[in-house]
């Protein structure tokens, strides 16, 4: 009897701990998304302040701060956001489908773009990076506000309104909540995980650029044969 009670208590603590961790990661991802889009959009401000520094060291530190905040926030979005691709948590925590996984995909695209292109030197690719970060942040925040937090919003509404899908909170909670719509959750997982896998494949292939693949791709140089002039004929005496 004591063993059964102990096992039940441990199971409840583990379940509560996992839900707490998932909730904490979701909140951290929200702050990271806001930081990433804020830093990227404020690029012009950082450049304007950069020109005011008279000391090279101060300018280098200021620009290094910008690079670290931008790249670290995008990387952590993908790193911590991998939690959204565990199908087991879809019934434990109300994840916004398809908003949250697709948002992580857009941040993964931005991370790959930073890997293969110098966005700081090429304005075209910097604009693409800005678009990817804005879309990813918008999707994630929309999912958090409309879907993940919809049970909280429904709790303060009258029962007749809360159970209706005519309001935005009820509609989002019914159709886009991973707990209430498992079919959408699993289809979203297939699509978003495939996109994430393609991003990872591009990053892996790029990491071999100039390395082992060139041994099989680049043609081997042909040996150069120099023309030898024929020996001069000596006059016979």
C-alpha positions as CSV (number, residue, x, y, z in Angstrom):
1,X,0.0,0.0,0.0
2,X,2.8,2.4,0.9
3,X,4.6,1.5,-2.3
4,X,1.6,2.3,-4.4
5,X,1.1,5.7,-2.7
6,X,4.8,6.5,-3.0
7,X,4.7,5.6,-6.7
8,X,1.7,7.7,-7.3
9,X,3.3,10.7,-5.5
10,X,6.5,10.4,-7.5
11,X,4.4,10.2,-10.7
12,X,2.5,13.3,-9.8
13,X,5.7,15.2,-8.9
14,X,7.3,14.2,-12.2
15,X,4.2,15.3,-14.2
16,X,4.0,18.6,-12.3
17,X,7.7,19.2,-12.9
18,X,7.5,18.5,-16.6
19,X,4.5,20.8,-17.0
20,X,6.3,23.5,-15.0
21,X,9.4,23.1,-17.2
22,X,7.3,23.3,-20.4
23,X,5.5,26.4,-19.2
24,X,8.9,28.0,-18.2
25,X,10.4,27.3,-21.6
26,X,7.4,28.8,-23.3
27,X,7.7,32.0,-21.4
28,X,11.5,32.2,-22.0
29,X,10.9,31.7,-25.8
30,X,8.4,34.6,-25.8
31,X,11.1,36.9,-24.3
32,X,13.8,35.6,-26.7
33,X,11.5,36.2,-29.7
34,X,10.8,39.8,-28.6
35,X,14.6,40.3,-28.0
36,X,15.5,38.9,-31.4
37,X,13.0,41.0,-33.4
38,X,13.8,44.1,-31.3
39,X,17.6,43.8,-31.9
40,X,17.1,43.1,-35.6
41,X,14.7,46.0,-36.2
42,X,16.9,48.3,-34.2
43,X,19.9,47.7,-36.5
44,X,19.8,51.3,-37.8
45,X,19.9,52.6,-34.2
46,X,23.0,50.5,-33.4
47,X,24.7,51.7,-36.6
48,X,23.9,55.3,-35.8
49,X,25.3,55.1,-32.3
50,X,28.3,53.2,-33.7
51,X,29.4,56.2,-35.8
52,X,29.5,58.4,-32.7
53,X,32.2,56.5,-31.0
54,X,35.6,58.1,-31.3
55,X,37.5,55.1,-29.8
56,X,37.9,52.0,-31.9
57,X,37.7,49.7,-28.8
58,X,34.3,51.2,-27.7
59,X,32.9,50.9,-31.3
60,X,34.1,47.2,-31.4
61,X,32.5,46.4,-28.0
62,X,29.2,48.1,-29.1
63,X,29.0,46.2,-32.4
64,X,30.0,43.0,-30.6
65,X,27.1,43.5,-28.2
66,X,24.7,43.8,-31.1
67,X,26.0,40.6,-32.8
68,X,25.9,38.6,-29.6
69,X,22.4,39.7,-28.7
70,X,21.0,39.0,-32.2
71,X,22.7,35.7,-32.9
72,X,22.3,34.3,-29.4
73,X,18.6,35.1,-29.2
74,X,18.0,33.4,-32.6
75,X,20.1,30.4,-31.7
76,X,18.4,30.0,-28.3
77,X,15.0,30.2,-30.0
78,X,15.9,27.2,-32.1
79,X,17.7,25.4,-29.3
80,X,15.0,25.7,-26.6
81,X,12.2,25.7,-29.3
82,X,13.1,22.1,-30.1
83,X,10.8,21.2,-27.2
84,X,7.9,22.1,-29.5
85,X,8.8,19.0,-31.6
86,X,8.2,16.4,-28.9
87,X,4.8,14.9,-29.7
88,X,4.5,13.6,-26.2
89,X,4.0,17.0,-24.6
90,X,1.1,17.9,-27.0
91,X,-1.4,16.4,-24.5
92,X,0.4,17.8,-21.4
93,X,0.7,21.5,-22.3
94,X,-1.5,23.6,-24.5
95,X,0.8,24.3,-27.4
96,X,-0.4,26.7,-30.1
97,X,-0.8,24.6,-33.3
98,X,0.5,25.4,-35.9
99,X,1.8,28.7,-34.6
100,X,4.6,27.6,-32.2
101,X,6.3,24.9,-34.3
102,X,6.2,27.0,-37.5
103,X,7.6,30.0,-35.6
104,X,10.6,27.9,-34.6
105,X,11.0,26.9,-38.2
106,X,11.3,30.5,-39.3
107,X,13.9,31.1,-36.6
108,X,15.8,28.0,-37.9
109,X,15.7,29.5,-41.4
110,X,17.1,32.7,-40.0
111,X,19.9,30.8,-38.2
112,X,20.8,29.0,-41.4
113,X,20.8,32.3,-43.3
114,X,23.3,33.7,-40.7
115,X,25.4,30.6,-41.3
116,X,25.6,30.7,-45.1
117,X,25.5,34.5,-45.8
118,X,27.1,37.6,-44.3
119,X,23.9,39.5,-43.6
120,X,25.9,42.4,-42.1
121,X,27.6,43.1,-45.4
122,X,24.8,42.3,-47.8
123,X,21.6,44.4,-47.3
124,X,19.5,42.1,-49.4
125,X,20.0,39.1,-47.1
126,X,19.7,41.3,-44.0
127,X,16.2,42.3,-45.2
128,X,15.4,38.6,-45.6
129,X,16.7,37.9,-42.1
130,X,14.5,40.7,-40.7
131,X,11.4,39.2,-42.5
132,X,12.1,35.7,-41.1
133,X,12.5,37.0,-37.6
134,X,9.4,39.2,-37.7
135,X,7.3,36.3,-39.1
136,X,8.6,33.9,-36.5
137,X,8.0,36.3,-33.6
138,X,4.5,37.2,-34.8
139,X,3.5,33.6,-35.1
140,X,4.9,32.7,-31.7
141,X,3.3,35.6,-29.8
142,X,0.0,35.1,-31.6
143,X,0.0,31.5,-30.5
144,X,0.9,32.3,-26.9
145,X,-1.7,35.1,-26.5
146,X,-4.6,33.5,-28.5
147,X,-4.1,29.8,-27.8
148,X,-1.9,29.0,-24.9
149,X,-3.4,31.7,-22.7
150,X,-7.0,31.2,-24.0
151,X,-8.0,28.9,-21.0
152,X,-7.1,31.8,-18.7
153,X,-9.2,34.3,-20.7
154,X,-12.1,31.8,-20.9
155,X,-12.0,31.4,-17.1
156,X,-13.0,35.0,-16.5
157,X,-15.9,34.9,-19.1
158,X,-19.4,33.9,-18.3
159,X,-20.0,30.2,-18.7
160,X,-22.3,30.7,-21.7
161,X,-19.7,32.7,-23.5
162,X,-16.8,30.6,-22.5
163,X,-18.3,27.4,-23.9
164,X,-19.1,29.1,-27.2
165,X,-16.7,29.2,-30.2
166,X,-18.2,32.4,-31.5
167,X,-15.6,34.4,-29.6
168,X,-11.9,34.4,-30.5
169,X,-10.8,32.8,-27.3
170,X,-13.2,29.9,-27.5
171,X,-12.5,29.4,-31.2
172,X,-8.7,29.4,-30.7
173,X,-8.9,27.1,-27.7
174,X,-11.1,24.6,-29.6
175,X,-9.3,24.4,-32.9
176,X,-5.7,25.4,-32.3
177,X,-5.0,24.0,-28.8
178,X,-2.8,20.9,-29.0
179,X,-4.8,19.3,-26.2
180,X,-8.2,19.8,-27.8
181,X,-7.2,19.2,-31.4
182,X,-4.7,16.2,-31.5
183,X,-5.2,15.7,-35.3
184,X,-4.0,19.2,-36.1
185,X,-1.1,18.7,-33.7
186,X,0.2,15.5,-35.4
187,X,-0.1,17.0,-38.9
188,X,1.6,20.1,-37.8
189,X,4.4,18.0,-36.3
190,X,5.0,16.2,-39.6
191,X,5.2,19.4,-41.6
192,X,7.1,21.5,-39.2
193,X,9.6,18.8,-38.3
194,X,10.3,18.2,-42.0
195,X,11.0,21.9,-42.5
196,X,13.3,21.9,-39.4
197,X,15.1,18.8,-40.8
198,X,15.7,20.4,-44.1
199,X,17.2,23.5,-42.4
200,X,19.5,21.1,-40.4
201,X,20.4,19.3,-43.6
202,X,21.4,22.6,-45.3
203,X,23.5,23.6,-42.3
204,X,25.3,20.2,-42.3
205,X,26.0,20.3,-46.0
206,X,27.3,23.8,-45.7
207,X,29.6,22.8,-42.9
208,X,31.4,20.4,-45.4
209,X,31.9,23.2,-47.9
210,X,35.5,23.3,-49.0
211,X,36.1,20.0,-47.2
212,X,35.6,16.3,-47.9
213,X,32.9,16.8,-50.6
214,X,35.3,18.7,-52.8
215,X,37.4,15.5,-53.1
216,X,34.6,13.9,-55.0
217,X,33.0,16.9,-56.7
218,X,35.9,18.9,-58.0
219,X,37.6,17.4,-61.1
220,X,41.2,16.2,-60.6
221,X,43.7,18.4,-62.4
222,X,45.2,16.9,-65.5
223,X,49.0,16.6,-65.6
224,X,50.6,19.3,-67.7
225,X,52.8,17.8,-70.4
226,X,55.2,20.3,-71.8
227,X,56.1,20.2,-75.5
228,X,59.7,19.0,-76.0
229,X,61.4,20.5,-78.9
230,X,62.9,18.0,-81.3
231,X,66.7,17.7,-81.1
232,X,68.6,19.7,-83.7
233,X,70.1,17.7,-86.4
234,X,73.8,17.9,-86.6
235,X,75.4,18.5,-90.0
236,X,77.1,15.4,-91.2
237,X,80.6,15.9,-92.3
